[in-house]
Amino acid sequence: MLVRVLTSTLVGIDAIPVEVETDISQGLPSCTVVGLAAGPVRESVDRIRAAVRNSGFPFSGRKITINLAPADVRKDGALLDLPIALSILCAEGVIPDDALGRYLVAGELSLDGTVKPVRGILSQALLASNLGLAGIIVPVANAREAALVPRLSVLPVADLRSAAGILSGEAAAPLLAPDDDGEAWRGDIDPPDLSDVAGQPVARRALEIAAAGGHAILFVGPPGCGKTMLAERLPGILPAFVENEALETAQIYSAAGEPPWPRVPVHRPFRSPHFSISQPGLVGGGNPPRPGEISFAHGGVLFLDEFGEFSRQAREALRQPLESGEIRIARAGASCRFPSRFLLAAATNPCPCGNAGNPRRICRCPPTLRAAYARRFSGPILDRIDLAVTLMPVPGAEWAGAPTGEVSASVKLRVAACRELQRRRYPDGGIDAGTRTNGQALLSLSGMTSGMASEARTFLIRAADKMSLSGRVLAKTCRVARTIADLSCERTVALPHLAEALQYRLPGLSGEDEN
């Protein structure tokens, strides 16, 4: 008897439909899996045999052939255990023939028949919805995650016996449990407040502009002046997730099995990898390909402290994701797509000792060493920085005094209002909601200058010639000026807006390629 069950496999964060075809025929007792199955899938035969028997069902003593179609797509992981086991039970007559046709099935089996949670259920639930299926059969631990997809029936199963009972009509499908109010995940803790920052009014202003327009920002200054402190408060002034942003971010964490999986992130992510991270760890890679830190920061902030200490390969690998909002990793026979629409915040010292420009300390780095340090930052990567701020040490009286800065909640309201203006300006949003900001909108330079006053446009042309600005830098300057105008609720980009945007161009770094 031939039985077909629909399941899926993960390629990157996307679920690819897979049809499990099971045939039981006369012959010597055997169980063969074909269809480009990876090691965990081939090993599943022994797990499934034990799970079926320990669940109280007989395992066929005939010849079992299991085909995983399409045969040219590699199937990896243990999420195919449950669909294979249910297809065998259906072929044996334990489950009715038409019971499985309306559902997508996923789950890993223990030897005792317990169904364990698997990665990527959110992607598989989205696939089931796109295919027009009635629902999805998932482990109990993944049920809340699958229920995020609207208008999709979710059947949570705790073990193989209960799954067979539900499909055969002998048992009722369990209802989803209420939300867990237990211990909060660390990412649910509110981010630190901007009022903790003493002084640095220019840096605070630049931080607000970066959050409002989705602009990459770089802090340059000596150690201890507040660069990291400012960056850590950036998530606290970003607006809450809108539309499908939380679902897109949760899909990445679900596919990778990273916290807060199997929950949805409450706050925008903040990722701060150490500078010793490798290029694949930062942008993604490996075999099979896995998301990198830039994808885990999707919809949130990627903070690169000690930016100059990251390897050149890691820094330069950021070029394409900063422009496109995604990274594609090609391997033999497959290409994976990982979303990476993040807000880049970076911090660096002005020189190896960190005292260059410090009015209170003397920089003892020779000119050749300072020049070599500046050459770590290539021109193309610096071109992709929208805002750069030079920070100076804060006087002791300001550190010791009572906090006088504006709280994050007030800044967040202005940022949210500015984002709403941009959302209405860019209604289509490109490929995701992140492109509805001035920093990521799919507009040409002429489109950005169309709403600019004539004197501002004349000033821009003169500045471009005098400062030798590239086309990309000109476009980014116009985008920053547009955000400054939006924060002031101005329809036209005037000369003061453009002048402020130009003051945030890169200071003290040469931008030459390192040898």
Secondary structure, DSSP 8 states (H G I E B T S, - for coil): -EEEEEEEEEETTEEEEEEEEEEEESSSSEEEEESSB-HHHHHHHHHHHHHHHHTT-----SEEEEEEESTTS-B-SSTTHHHHHHHHHHHTTSS-TTSSTTEEE--EE-TTSBEE--TTHHHHHHHHHHTT-SEEEEEGGGHHHHTTSTT-EEEEESBHHHHHHHHHTSS----------SS--GGGS----GGG--S-HHHHHHHHHHHHHT--EEEE--TTSSHHHHHHTSGGGS----TTHHHHHHHHHHHHT-TTTTS--SS--EE---TT--HHHHH-BTTTTB--HHHHTTTSEEEESSGGGS-HHHHHTTHHHHHHSEEEEEETTEEEEEE---EEEEEE-SSSSS-TT-TTS-----HHHHHHHHTTS-HHHHHT--EEEE-----HHHHHS---S--HHHHHHHHHHHHHHHHHHSSS-TTSGGGSSTTT----HHHHHTTB-HHHHHHHHHHHHHHT--HHHHHHHHHHHHHHHHHTT-SSB-HHHHHHHHHTS--S-------
